[in-house]
Amino acid sequence: NVEKLIEYTSERYTLYPGDIIMTGTPDGVGPVEPGDVMTCELEGIGIMDVKVQAA
């Protein structure tokens, strides 16, 4: 439920216009590993690449 996800997140973090809440990989995709690059494209806004690092 997207509404509950936003509510939960906003109770713990300050969200600003343009913030993106990433929810993980879709079914059928392998796990994300350090060194992987995730690409997010938002129509009319642009493309963002995120390099995964170990915590």
PQR file with spaces between the fields and no chain letter, atoms N, CA, C, O and H, PARSE charges and radii, in Angstrom:
ATOM       1  N    ASN     1       0.849   -1.167    0.000 -0.4000 1.5000
ATOM       2  CA   ASN     1       0.000    0.000    0.000 -0.0000 2.0000
ATOM       3  C    ASN     1       0.902    1.241    0.000  0.5500 1.7000
ATOM       4  O    ASN     1       1.626    1.491    0.964 -0.5500 1.4000
ATOM       5  N    VAL     2       0.851    1.995   -1.068 -0.4000 1.5000
ATOM       6  CA   VAL     2       1.732    3.150   -1.224 -0.0000 2.0000
ATOM       7  C    VAL     2       1.468    4.215   -0.163  0.5500 1.7000
ATOM       8  O    VAL     2       2.406    4.818    0.359 -0.5500 1.4000
ATOM       9  H    VAL     2       0.263    1.792   -1.851  0.4000 1.0000
ATOM      10  N    GLU     3       0.209    4.447    0.155 -0.4000 1.5000
ATOM      11  CA   GLU     3      -0.120    5.465    1.157 -0.0000 2.0000
ATOM      12  C    GLU     3       0.513    5.140    2.509  0.5500 1.7000
ATOM      13  O    GLU     3       1.073    6.020    3.163 -0.5500 1.4000
ATOM      14  H    GLU     3      -0.553    3.957   -0.269  0.4000 1.0000
ATOM      15  N    LYS     4       0.425    3.874    2.926 -0.4000 1.5000
ATOM      16  CA   LYS     4       1.010    3.467    4.211 -0.0000 2.0000
ATOM      17  C    LYS     4       2.537    3.558    4.174  0.5500 1.7000
ATOM      18  O    LYS     4       3.163    3.920    5.170 -0.5500 1.4000
ATOM      19  H    LYS     4      -0.029    3.159    2.395  0.4000 1.0000
ATOM      20  N    LEU     5       3.128    3.234    3.038 -0.4000 1.5000
ATOM      21  CA   LEU     5       4.579    3.342    2.889 -0.0000 2.0000
ATOM      22  C    LEU     5       5.033    4.795    3.062  0.5500 1.7000
ATOM      23  O    LEU     5       6.012    5.062    3.760 -0.5500 1.4000
ATOM      24  H    LEU     5       2.619    2.940    2.229  0.4000 1.0000
ATOM      25  N    ILE     6       4.330    5.721    2.433 -0.4000 1.5000
ATOM      26  CA   ILE     6       4.673    7.141    2.561 -0.0000 2.0000
ATOM      27  C    ILE     6       4.454    7.611    3.994  0.5500 1.7000
ATOM      28  O    ILE     6       5.279    8.345    4.539 -0.5500 1.4000
ATOM      29  H    ILE     6       3.535    5.504    1.866  0.4000 1.0000
ATOM      30  N    GLU     7       3.356    7.197    4.603 -0.4000 1.5000
ATOM      31  CA   GLU     7       3.076    7.576    5.993 -0.0000 2.0000
ATOM      32  C    GLU     7       4.181    7.074    6.924  0.5500 1.7000
ATOM      33  O    GLU     7       4.712    7.836    7.732 -0.5500 1.4000
ATOM      34  H    GLU     7       2.686    6.601    4.160  0.4000 1.0000
ATOM      35  N    TYR     8       4.523    5.796    6.806 -0.4000 1.5000
ATOM      36  CA   TYR     8       5.557    5.188    7.646 -0.0000 2.0000
ATOM      37  C    TYR     8       6.893    5.920    7.471  0.5500 1.7000
ATOM      38  O    TYR     8       7.561    6.258    8.448 -0.5500 1.4000
ATOM      39  H    TYR     8       4.092    5.177    6.149  0.4000 1.0000
ATOM      40  N    THR     9       7.263    6.154    6.228 -0.4000 1.5000
ATOM      41  CA   THR     9       8.543    6.801    5.940 -0.0000 2.0000
ATOM      42  C    THR     9       8.573    8.228    6.466  0.5500 1.7000
ATOM      43  O    THR     9       9.570    8.659    7.045 -0.5500 1.4000
ATOM      44  H    THR     9       6.720    5.879    5.435  0.4000 1.0000
ATOM      45  N    SER    10       7.476    8.966    6.265 -0.4000 1.5000
ATOM      46  CA   SER    10       7.459   10.373    6.678 -0.0000 2.0000
ATOM      47  C    SER    10       7.414   10.542    8.195  0.5500 1.7000
ATOM      48  O    SER    10       7.725   11.619    8.703 -0.5500 1.4000
ATOM      49  H    SER    10       6.666    8.616    5.794  0.4000 1.0000
ATOM      50  N    GLU    11       7.031    9.495    8.924 -0.4000 1.5000
ATOM      51  CA   GLU    11       7.082    9.549   10.386 -0.0000 2.0000
ATOM      52  C    GLU    11       8.515    9.427   10.899  0.5500 1.7000
ATOM      53  O    GLU    11       8.807    9.833   12.024 -0.5500 1.4000
ATOM      54  H    GLU    11       6.778    8.620    8.512  0.4000 1.0000
ATOM      55  N    ARG    12       9.397    8.880   10.094 -0.4000 1.5000
ATOM      56  CA   ARG    12      10.770    8.624   10.514 -0.0000 2.0000
ATOM      57  C    ARG    12      11.803    9.550    9.860  0.5500 1.7000
ATOM      58  O    ARG    12      12.885    9.767   10.404 -0.5500 1.4000
ATOM      59  H    ARG    12       9.160    8.550    9.180  0.4000 1.0000
ATOM      60  N    TYR    13      11.461   10.081    8.710 -0.4000 1.5000
ATOM      61  CA   TYR    13      12.380   10.936    7.957 -0.0000 2.0000
ATOM      62  C    TYR    13      11.634   12.164    7.464  0.5500 1.7000
ATOM      63  O    TYR    13      10.419   12.132    7.265 -0.5500 1.4000
ATOM      64  H    TYR    13      10.582    9.904    8.268  0.4000 1.0000
ATOM      65  N    THR    14      12.374   13.244    7.270 -0.4000 1.5000
ATOM      66  CA   THR    14      11.794   14.420    6.637 -0.0000 2.0000
ATOM      67  C    THR    14      11.842   14.198    5.131  0.5500 1.7000
ATOM      68  O    THR    14      12.916   14.006    4.561 -0.5500 1.4000
ATOM      69  H    THR    14      13.360   13.271    7.432  0.4000 1.0000
ATOM      70  N    LEU    15      10.686   14.224    4.493 -0.4000 1.5000
ATOM      71  CA   LEU    15      10.621   14.062    3.045 -0.0000 2.0000
ATOM      72  C    LEU    15      10.511   15.438    2.396  0.5500 1.7000
ATOM      73  O    LEU    15       9.773   16.306    2.863 -0.5500 1.4000
ATOM      74  H    LEU    15       9.814   14.379    4.956  0.4000 1.0000
ATOM      75  N    TYR    16      11.254   15.616    1.319 -0.4000 1.5000
ATOM      76  CA   TYR    16      11.270   16.877    0.594 -0.0000 2.0000
ATOM      77  C    TYR    16      10.729   16.662   -0.813  0.5500 1.7000
ATOM      78  O    TYR    16      10.781   15.545   -1.328 -0.5500 1.4000
ATOM      79  H    TYR    16      11.854   14.911    0.940  0.4000 1.0000
ATOM      80  N    PRO    17      10.207   17.719   -1.448 -0.5600 1.5000
ATOM      81  CA   PRO    17       9.755   17.585   -2.836  0.2800 2.0000
ATOM      82  C    PRO    17      10.878   17.012   -3.696  0.5500 1.7000
ATOM      83  O    PRO    17      12.015   17.480   -3.641 -0.5500 1.4000
ATOM      84  N    GLY    18      10.553   16.010   -4.478 -0.4000 1.5000
ATOM      85  CA   GLY    18      11.540   15.364   -5.332 -0.0000 2.0000
ATOM      86  C    GLY    18      12.174   14.131   -4.722  0.5500 1.7000
ATOM      87  O    GLY    18      12.866   13.394   -5.424 -0.5500 1.4000
ATOM      88  H    GLY    18       9.629   15.630   -4.523  0.4000 1.0000
ATOM      89  N    ASP    19      11.956   13.878   -3.415 -0.4000 1.5000
ATOM      90  CA   ASP    19      12.470   12.656   -2.794 -0.0000 2.0000
ATOM      91  C    ASP    19      11.842   11.433   -3.452  0.5500 1.7000
ATOM      92  O    ASP    19      10.690   11.468   -3.886 -0.5500 1.4000
ATOM      93  H    ASP    19      11.393   14.477   -2.845  0.4000 1.0000
ATOM      94  N    ILE    20      12.606   10.363   -3.518 -0.4000 1.5000
ATOM      95  CA   ILE    20      12.140    9.102   -4.099 -0.0000 2.0000
ATOM      96  C    ILE    20      12.256    8.022   -3.034  0.5500 1.7000
ATOM      97  O    ILE    20      13.298    7.888   -2.393 -0.5500 1.4000
ATOM      98  H    ILE    20      13.542   10.334   -3.166  0.4000 1.0000
ATOM      99  N    ILE    21      11.191    7.254   -2.842 -0.4000 1.5000
ATOM     100  CA   ILE    21      11.206    6.115   -1.925 -0.0000 2.0000
ATOM     101  C    ILE    21      11.347    4.867   -2.791  0.5500 1.7000
ATOM     102  O    ILE    21      10.428    4.512   -3.530 -0.5500 1.4000
ATOM     103  H    ILE    21      10.344    7.363   -3.362  0.4000 1.0000
ATOM     104  N    MET    22      12.492    4.208   -2.699 -0.4000 1.5000
ATOM     105  CA   MET    22      12.720    3.000   -3.496 -0.0000 2.0000
ATOM     106  C    MET    22      12.292    1.797   -2.671  0.5500 1.7000
ATOM     107  O    MET    22      12.604    1.708   -1.484 -0.5500 1.4000
ATOM     108  H    MET    22      13.238    4.496   -2.099  0.4000 1.0000
ATOM     109  N    THR    23      11.576    0.872   -3.300 -0.4000 1.5000
ATOM     110  CA   THR    23      10.959   -0.224   -2.558 -0.0000 2.0000
ATOM     111  C    THR    23      11.573   -1.585   -2.833  0.5500 1.7000
ATOM     112  O    THR    23      11.086   -2.583   -2.303 -0.5500 1.4000
ATOM     113  H    THR    23      11.322    0.944   -4.264  0.4000 1.0000
ATOM     114  N    GLY    24      12.599   -1.663   -3.623 -0.4000 1.5000
ATOM     115  CA   GLY    24      13.214   -2.958   -3.878 -0.0000 2.0000
ATOM     116  C    GLY    24      13.004   -3.422   -5.306  0.5500 1.7000
ATOM     117  O    GLY    24      12.476   -2.695   -6.147 -0.5500 1.4000
ATOM     118  H    GLY    24      12.994   -0.852   -4.054  0.4000 1.0000
ATOM     119  N    THR    25      13.428   -4.643   -5.556 -0.4000 1.5000
ATOM     120  CA   THR    25      13.350   -5.181   -6.910 -0.0000 2.0000
ATOM     121  C    THR    25      12.019   -5.887   -7.145  0.5500 1.7000
ATOM     122  O    THR    25      11.438   -6.433   -6.207 -0.5500 1.4000
ATOM     123  H    THR    25      13.856   -5.234   -4.873  0.4000 1.0000
ATOM     124  N    PRO    26      11.530   -5.885   -8.382 -0.5600 1.5000
ATOM     125  CA   PRO    26      10.290   -6.597   -8.690  0.2800 2.0000
ATOM     126  C    PRO    26      10.519   -8.107   -8.712  0.5500 1.7000
ATOM     127  O    PRO    26      11.659   -8.568   -8.763 -0.5500 1.4000
ATOM     128  N    ASP    27       9.432   -8.868   -8.673 -0.4000 1.5000
ATOM     129  CA   ASP    27       9.518  -10.328   -8.741 -0.0000 2.0000
ATOM     130  C    ASP    27      10.305  -10.766   -9.972  0.5500 1.7000
ATOM     131  O    ASP    27      10.193  -10.167  -11.042 -0.5500 1.4000
ATOM     132  H    ASP    27       8.506   -8.493   -8.631  0.4000 1.0000
ATOM     133  N    GLY    28      11.095  -11.811   -9.805 -0.4000 1.5000
ATOM     134  CA   GLY    28      11.832  -12.384  -10.923 -0.0000 2.0000
ATOM     135  C    GLY    28      13.207  -11.775  -11.144  0.5500 1.7000
ATOM     136  O    GLY    28      13.944  -12.218  -12.024 -0.5500 1.4000
ATOM     137  H    GLY    28      11.186  -12.297   -8.936  0.4000 1.0000
ATOM     138  N    VAL    29      13.561  -10.770  -10.360 -0.4000 1.5000
ATOM     139  CA   VAL    29      14.865  -10.124  -10.492 -0.0000 2.0000
ATOM     140  C    VAL    29      15.734  -10.587   -9.332  0.5500 1.7000
ATOM     141  O    VAL    29      15.253  -10.717   -8.207 -0.5500 1.4000
ATOM     142  H    VAL    29      12.962  -10.410   -9.644  0.4000 1.0000
ATOM     143  N    GLY    30      17.003  -10.835   -9.598 -0.4000 1.5000
ATOM     144  CA   GLY    30      17.909  -11.299   -8.556 -0.0000 2.0000
ATOM     145  C    GLY    30      18.189  -10.226   -7.524  0.5500 1.7000
ATOM     146  O    GLY    30      17.782   -9.078   -7.701 -0.5500 1.4000
ATOM     147  H    GLY    30      17.395  -10.729  -10.512  0.4000 1.0000
ATOM     148  N    PRO    31      18.880  -10.579   -6.444 -0.5600 1.5000
ATOM     149  CA   PRO    31      19.189   -9.617   -5.382  0.2800 2.0000
ATOM     150  C    PRO    31      20.135   -8.523   -5.879  0.5500 1.7000
ATOM     151  O    PRO    31      20.909   -8.730   -6.814 -0.5500 1.4000
ATOM     152  N    VAL    32      20.059   -7.375   -5.248 -0.4000 1.5000
ATOM     153  CA   VAL    32      20.957   -6.263   -5.548 -0.0000 2.0000
ATOM     154  C    VAL    32      22.253   -6.501   -4.792  0.5500 1.7000
ATOM     155  O    VAL    32      22.234   -6.805   -3.600 -0.5500 1.4000
ATOM     156  H    VAL    32      19.430   -7.206   -4.488  0.4000 1.0000
ATOM     157  N    GLU    33      23.374   -6.363   -5.478 -0.4000 1.5000
ATOM     158  CA   GLU    33      24.688   -6.631   -4.895 -0.0000 2.0000
ATOM     159  C    GLU    33      25.547   -5.367   -4.933  0.5500 1.7000
ATOM     160  O    GLU    33      25.355   -4.518   -5.803 -0.5500 1.4000
ATOM     161  H    GLU    33      23.390   -6.116   -6.447  0.4000 1.0000
ATOM     162  N    PRO    34      26.504   -5.232   -3.987 -0.5600 1.5000
ATOM     163  CA   PRO    34      27.427   -4.098   -4.042  0.2800 2.0000
ATOM     164  C    PRO    34      28.098   -4.016   -5.413  0.5500 1.7000
ATOM     165  O    PRO    34      28.547   -5.025   -5.959 -0.5500 1.4000
ATOM     166  N    GLY    35      28.158   -2.816   -5.954 -0.4000 1.5000
ATOM     167  CA   GLY    35      28.740   -2.601   -7.278 -0.0000 2.0000
ATOM     168  C    GLY    35      27.695   -2.510   -8.374  0.5500 1.7000
ATOM     169  O    GLY    35      27.968   -1.978   -9.450 -0.5500 1.4000
ATOM     170  H    GLY    35      27.793   -1.997   -5.511  0.4000 1.0000
ATOM     171  N    ASP    36      26.484   -3.031   -8.111 -0.4000 1.5000
ATOM     172  CA   ASP    36      25.399   -2.914   -9.085 -0.0000 2.0000
ATOM     173  C    ASP    36      25.021   -1.447   -9.260  0.5500 1.7000
ATOM     174  O    ASP    36      25.190   -0.642   -8.345 -0.5500 1.4000
ATOM     175  H    ASP    36      26.262   -3.464   -7.237  0.4000 1.0000
ATOM     176  N    VAL    37      24.515   -1.110  -10.424 -0.4000 1.5000
ATOM     177  CA   VAL    37      24.014    0.234  -10.686 -0.0000 2.0000
ATOM     178  C    VAL    37      22.533    0.123  -11.026  0.5500 1.7000
ATOM     179  O    VAL    37      22.148   -0.593  -11.951 -0.5500 1.4000
ATOM     180  H    VAL    37      24.378   -1.764  -11.168  0.4000 1.0000
ATOM     181  N    MET    38      21.708    0.842  -10.267 -0.4000 1.5000
ATOM     182  CA   MET    38      20.269    0.872  -10.526 -0.0000 2.0000
ATOM     183  C    MET    38      19.954    2.178  -11.243  0.5500 1.7000
ATOM     184  O    MET    38      20.438    3.239  -10.848 -0.5500 1.4000
ATOM     185  H    MET    38      22.021    1.423   -9.516  0.4000 1.0000
ATOM     186  N    THR    39      19.149    2.104  -12.290 -0.4000 1.5000
ATOM     187  CA   THR    39      18.773    3.279  -13.057 -0.0000 2.0000
ATOM     188  C    THR    39      17.288    3.528  -12.893  0.5500 1.7000
ATOM     189  O    THR    39      16.470    2.626  -13.072 -0.5500 1.4000
ATOM     190  H    THR    39      18.756    1.243  -12.611  0.4000 1.0000
ATOM     191  N    CYS    40      16.946    4.767  -12.548 -0.4000 1.5000
ATOM     192  CA   CYS    40      15.559    5.172  -12.371 -0.0000 2.0000
ATOM     193  C    CYS    40      15.279    6.295  -13.361  0.5500 1.7000
ATOM     194  O    CYS    40      15.972    7.312  -13.354 -0.5500 1.4000
ATOM     195  H    CYS    40      17.611    5.499  -12.402  0.4000 1.0000
ATOM     196  N    GLU    41      14.267    6.122  -14.216 -0.4000 1.5000
ATOM     197  CA   GLU    41      13.901    7.167  -15.166 -0.0000 2.0000
ATOM     198  C    GLU    41      12.516    7.686  -14.831  0.5500 1.7000
ATOM     199  O    GLU    41      11.561    6.914  -14.738 -0.5500 1.4000
ATOM     200  H    GLU    41      13.704    5.296  -14.222  0.4000 1.0000
ATOM     201  N    LEU    42      12.405    8.990  -14.649 -0.4000 1.5000
ATOM     202  CA   LEU    42      11.128    9.635  -14.378 -0.0000 2.0000
ATOM     203  C    LEU    42      10.782   10.500  -15.583  0.5500 1.7000
ATOM     204  O    LEU    42      11.474   11.471  -15.887 -0.5500 1.4000
ATOM     205  H    LEU    42      13.180    9.618  -14.724  0.4000 1.0000
ATOM     206  N    GLU    43       9.712   10.136  -16.256 -0.4000 1.5000
ATOM     207  CA   GLU    43       9.315   10.833  -17.471 -0.0000 2.0000
ATOM     208  C    GLU    43       9.173   12.331  -17.211  0.5500 1.7000
ATOM     209  O    GLU    43       8.509   12.748  -16.262 -0.5500 1.4000
ATOM     210  H    GLU    43       9.150    9.347  -16.009  0.4000 1.0000
ATOM     211  N    GLY    44       9.795   13.119  -18.052 -0.4000 1.5000
ATOM     212  CA   GLY    44       9.720   14.565  -17.932 -0.0000 2.0000
ATOM     213  C    GLY    44      10.671   15.160  -16.913  0.5500 1.7000
ATOM     214  O    GLY    44      10.770   16.382  -16.794 -0.5500 1.4000
ATOM     215  H    GLY    44      10.334   12.780  -18.823  0.4000 1.0000
ATOM     216  N    ILE    45      11.382   14.299  -16.165 -0.4000 1.5000
ATOM     217  CA   ILE    45      12.297   14.803  -15.132 -0.0000 2.0000
ATOM     218  C    ILE    45      13.739   14.441  -15.466  0.5500 1.7000
ATOM     219  O    ILE    45      14.606   15.314  -15.500 -0.5500 1.4000
ATOM     220  H    ILE    45      11.301   13.307  -16.261  0.4000 1.0000
ATOM     221  N    GLY    46      13.997   13.169  -15.711 -0.4000 1.5000
ATOM     222  CA   GLY    46      15.355   12.765  -16.036 -0.0000 2.0000
ATOM     223  C    GLY    46      15.655   11.351  -15.590  0.5500 1.7000
ATOM     224  O    GLY    46      14.761   10.601  -15.198 -0.5500 1.4000
ATOM     225  H    GLY    46      13.293   12.460  -15.683  0.4000 1.0000
ATOM     226  N    ILE    47      16.926   11.001  -15.656 -0.4000 1.5000
ATOM     227  CA   ILE    47      17.408    9.667  -15.315 -0.0000 2.0000
ATOM     228  C    ILE    47      18.385    9.783  -14.148  0.5500 1.7000
ATOM     229  O    ILE    47      19.217   10.690  -14.105 -0.5500 1.4000
ATOM     230  H    ILE    47      17.653   11.610  -15.975  0.4000 1.0000
ATOM     231  N    MET    48      18.270    8.844  -13.197 -0.4000 1.5000
ATOM     232  CA   MET    48      19.158    8.837  -12.037 -0.0000 2.0000
ATOM     233  C    MET    48      19.796    7.450  -11.932  0.5500 1.7000
ATOM     234  O    MET    48      19.089    6.442  -11.932 -0.5500 1.4000
ATOM     235  H    MET    48      17.595    8.108  -13.232  0.4000 1.0000
ATOM     236  N    ASP    49      21.116    7.395  -11.844 -0.4000 1.5000
ATOM     237  CA   ASP    49      21.842    6.150  -11.612 -0.0000 2.0000
ATOM     238  C    ASP    49      22.288    6.116  -10.155  0.5500 1.7000
ATOM     239  O    ASP    49      22.826    7.095   -9.638 -0.5500 1.4000
ATOM     240  H    ASP    49      21.690    8.214  -11.845  0.4000 1.0000
ATOM     241  N    VAL    50      22.060    4.974   -9.496 -0.4000 1.5000
ATOM     242  CA   VAL    50      22.456    4.795   -8.102 -0.0000 2.0000
ATOM     243  C    VAL    50      23.378    3.585   -8.025  0.5500 1.7000
ATOM     244  O    VAL    50      22.971    2.476   -8.370 -0.5500 1.4000
ATOM     245  H    VAL    50      21.623    4.178   -9.916  0.4000 1.0000
ATOM     246  N    LYS    51      24.627    3.787   -7.573 -0.4000 1.5000
ATOM     247  CA   LYS    51      25.565    2.679   -7.406 -0.0000 2.0000
ATOM     248  C    LYS    51      25.381    2.097   -6.012  0.5500 1.7000
ATOM     249  O    LYS    51      25.429    2.824   -5.019 -0.5500 1.4000
ATOM     250  H    LYS    51      24.957    4.689   -7.293  0.4000 1.0000
ATOM     251  N    VAL    52      25.170    0.788   -5.937 -0.4000 1.5000
ATOM     252  CA   VAL    52      24.929    0.099   -4.669 -0.0000 2.0000
ATOM     253  C    VAL    52      26.259   -0.129   -3.958  0.5500 1.7000
ATOM     254  O    VAL    52      27.229   -0.593   -4.556 -0.5500 1.4000
ATOM     255  H    VAL    52      25.130    0.198   -6.743  0.4000 1.0000
ATOM     256  N    GLN    53      26.283    0.212   -2.654 -0.4000 1.5000
ATOM     257  CA   GLN    53      27.463   -0.015   -1.821 -0.0000 2.0000
ATOM     258  C    GLN    53      27.058   -0.801   -0.586  0.5500 1.7000
ATOM     259  O    GLN    53      25.924   -0.695   -0.121 -0.5500 1.4000
ATOM     260  H    GLN    53      25.494    0.589   -2.169  0.4000 1.0000
ATOM     261  N    ALA    54      27.974   -1.582   -0.059 -0.4000 1.5000
ATOM     262  CA   ALA    54      27.713   -2.319    1.181 -0.0000 2.0000
ATOM     263  C    ALA    54      27.586   -1.332    2.335  0.5500 1.7000
ATOM     264  O    ALA    54      28.272   -0.311    2.374 -0.5500 1.4000
ATOM     265  H    ALA    54      28.896   -1.668   -0.437  0.4000 1.0000
ATOM     266  N    ALA    55      26.697   -1.652    3.274 -0.4000 1.5000
ATOM     267  CA   ALA    55      26.500   -0.762    4.439 -0.0000 2.0000
ATOM     268  C    ALA    55      27.617   -0.930    5.436  0.5500 1.7000
ATOM     269  O    ALA    55      27.623   -0.268    6.474 -0.5500 1.4000
ATOM     270  H    ALA    55      26.139   -2.481    3.243  0.4000 1.0000
